[in-house]
Amino acid sequence: MAQGGAARHVPVLRERVVALLEPALREPGSLFVDATLGLGGHAEAVLSACPGAQLVGIDRDLQALAMAGERLAPFGERVRLVHAVYDQLTQVLQQLGLTRVAAVLLDLGVSSLQLDERERGFSYRVDAPLDMRMDQSEGMTAAEVLNSYPAADLARILREYGEERFAARIASAIVRER
């Protein structure tokens, strides 16, 4: 998906998202924030349908931001892209000097970019190094976590985030096998 992938990617419920956001974005200069920009498919559709709207696109994935930037380039100065996490929305808007937002979109979950690209280490379809970082510019890979965390920490992660009832057994097996 690396080259031209953003152009091929069709976001989930694109038409429905546009239908829901368009009434709020009719006024010229109205601000739309896509706080989980991804490959920019929703943002492209909204900007196309709402020619007076402005976009602040936020994503934690630098690769996704670059691809979305290419996709959204035709919209020129109507688009501002920011490398951040969606929960930093307030700070991003303050840094940009923006005080009024007409619409916000959060499409939560793992993106197709992470799942489709082998190198990202999310896919369950192919054998690949285990990375699983949404932002590859920081933090430990999943492989580093599995190979260095004590059993108790692995069990806690599996239990709390994976809701795994056999977390302790799985964590013990991981530590035993490494």
C-alpha positions as CSV (number, residue, x, y, z in Angstrom):
1,M,0.0,0.0,0.0
2,A,3.0,2.3,0.3
3,Q,2.8,4.1,-3.1
4,G,-0.5,5.5,-3.9
5,G,-2.1,3.5,-1.1
6,A,-4.0,6.5,0.3
7,A,-5.7,7.0,-3.1
8,R,-6.8,3.4,-3.2
9,H,-8.0,3.2,0.4
10,V,-11.8,3.7,0.8
11,P,-12.7,4.5,4.4
12,V,-15.5,2.8,6.2
13,L,-18.9,4.6,6.0
14,R,-17.4,7.4,4.0
15,E,-20.8,8.7,2.6
16,R,-22.4,8.4,6.1
17,V,-19.6,10.4,7.7
18,V,-20.0,13.1,5.1
19,A,-23.8,13.2,5.5
20,L,-23.4,13.6,9.3
21,L,-20.7,16.3,9.2
22,E,-21.8,18.4,6.1
23,P,-24.5,20.3,7.9
24,A,-22.1,21.6,10.5
25,L,-19.5,22.6,7.8
26,R,-21.7,24.7,5.4
27,E,-20.4,28.1,6.7
28,P,-17.2,29.3,5.0
29,G,-14.2,28.8,7.2
30,S,-15.8,26.3,9.4
31,L,-13.3,24.0,11.0
32,F,-13.3,20.2,10.8
33,V,-10.9,18.2,12.9
34,D,-10.1,14.6,11.9
35,A,-8.4,13.6,15.1
36,T,-7.5,10.1,13.7
37,L,-6.6,11.1,10.1
38,G,-5.1,7.9,9.0
39,L,-4.8,7.8,5.2
40,G,-7.1,10.8,4.9
41,G,-10.0,9.2,3.2
42,H,-12.7,10.7,5.4
43,A,-11.0,14.1,5.3
44,E,-10.8,14.0,1.5
45,A,-14.5,13.2,1.2
46,V,-15.6,15.9,3.7
47,L,-13.4,18.6,2.1
48,S,-14.7,17.7,-1.3
49,A,-18.3,17.9,-0.1
50,C,-17.7,21.1,1.9
51,P,-15.7,23.5,-0.2
52,G,-15.7,26.2,2.5
53,A,-14.4,24.0,5.3
54,Q,-10.9,23.9,6.8
55,L,-9.2,20.8,8.2
56,V,-6.9,20.1,11.0
57,G,-5.8,16.5,10.6
58,I,-4.2,14.7,13.6
59,D,-2.5,11.4,13.6
60,R,0.2,9.7,15.7
61,D,1.6,7.7,12.7
62,L,4.2,9.7,10.7
63,Q,3.8,7.4,7.7
64,A,0.1,7.8,7.6
65,L,0.5,11.6,7.9
66,A,2.8,11.7,5.0
67,M,0.5,9.6,2.8
68,A,-2.5,11.7,3.9
69,G,-0.6,14.8,3.1
70,E,-0.1,13.6,-0.5
71,R,-3.8,12.7,-0.8
72,L,-4.9,16.0,0.6
73,A,-2.4,18.2,-1.2
74,P,-5.0,19.4,-3.8
75,F,-6.9,21.2,-0.9
76,G,-3.9,23.4,-0.3
77,E,-4.1,25.8,2.6
78,R,-7.4,24.4,3.7
79,V,-5.4,21.6,5.4
80,R,-3.1,21.6,8.4
81,L,-1.6,18.3,9.5
82,V,-0.3,17.6,13.0
83,H,1.7,14.7,14.4
84,A,0.0,14.1,17.7
85,V,-2.4,11.7,19.5
86,Y,-6.1,12.4,19.4
87,D,-6.3,12.9,23.2
88,Q,-4.0,16.0,22.6
89,L,-6.7,17.7,20.6
90,T,-7.1,20.6,23.0
91,Q,-3.4,21.3,23.1
92,V,-3.1,21.0,19.2
93,L,-5.9,23.6,18.8
94,Q,-4.4,25.9,21.3
95,Q,-1.0,25.7,19.6
96,L,-2.6,26.6,16.3
97,G,-4.5,29.5,17.9
98,L,-7.9,27.9,17.1
99,T,-10.8,28.4,19.4
100,R,-13.9,27.3,17.5
101,V,-14.5,23.9,15.9
102,A,-17.6,23.0,13.9
103,A,-17.1,19.2,13.7
104,V,-14.7,16.5,15.0
105,L,-14.3,12.9,13.7
106,L,-12.6,10.1,15.7
107,D,-12.4,6.8,13.8
108,L,-10.9,4.7,16.6
109,G,-9.1,1.4,16.1
110,V,-6.2,0.0,14.1
111,S,-6.0,1.4,10.5
112,S,-5.6,-0.5,7.3
113,L,-2.1,0.9,7.0
114,Q,-1.0,-0.9,10.2
115,L,-2.8,-4.2,9.3
116,D,-1.9,-4.3,5.6
117,E,1.8,-3.5,5.7
118,R,3.9,-6.4,6.8
119,E,6.6,-4.2,8.3
120,R,4.3,-2.6,10.8
121,G,4.0,-5.9,12.7
122,F,0.3,-5.9,13.3
123,S,-0.8,-8.5,10.7
124,Y,-2.0,-11.9,11.7
125,R,-2.0,-13.0,8.1
126,V,1.8,-13.0,7.5
127,D,4.8,-13.9,9.5
128,A,6.6,-10.7,10.3
129,P,8.6,-9.0,13.0
130,L,6.3,-8.0,15.9
131,D,6.3,-4.2,16.1
132,M,2.7,-3.1,16.8
133,R,3.5,0.6,17.4
134,M,1.0,3.1,16.1
135,D,3.8,5.7,16.1
136,Q,7.0,4.0,15.0
137,S,9.1,7.0,16.0
138,E,8.9,6.2,19.7
139,G,8.4,3.4,22.3
140,M,9.3,-0.2,22.4
141,T,8.2,-2.8,19.8
142,A,5.9,-5.6,20.9
143,A,8.8,-8.0,20.4
144,E,10.9,-6.0,22.8
145,V,8.1,-6.1,25.4
146,L,7.6,-9.8,25.0
147,N,11.4,-10.5,25.3
148,S,12.1,-8.2,28.2
149,Y,9.1,-7.8,30.5
150,P,8.8,-9.9,33.6
151,A,5.9,-12.5,33.7
152,A,3.9,-10.4,36.1
153,D,3.9,-7.4,33.8
154,L,3.1,-9.5,30.7
155,A,0.2,-11.1,32.6
156,R,-1.1,-7.6,33.6
157,I,-1.0,-6.3,30.1
158,L,-2.7,-9.4,28.7
159,R,-5.4,-9.3,31.4
160,E,-6.1,-5.5,31.3
161,Y,-5.8,-4.8,27.6
162,G,-6.5,-8.1,26.1
163,E,-9.1,-9.2,28.6
164,E,-7.4,-12.6,28.6
165,R,-8.5,-14.8,31.5
166,F,-5.5,-17.1,31.0
167,A,-3.1,-14.2,31.2
168,A,-0.8,-15.7,33.9
169,R,-0.4,-19.0,32.0
170,I,0.3,-17.3,28.7
171,A,2.8,-14.9,30.4
172,S,4.6,-17.8,32.1
173,A,4.8,-19.7,28.8
174,I,6.3,-16.6,27.0
175,V,9.0,-16.2,29.7
176,R,9.7,-19.9,29.7
177,E,10.2,-20.0,25.9
178,R,12.4,-17.0,25.6
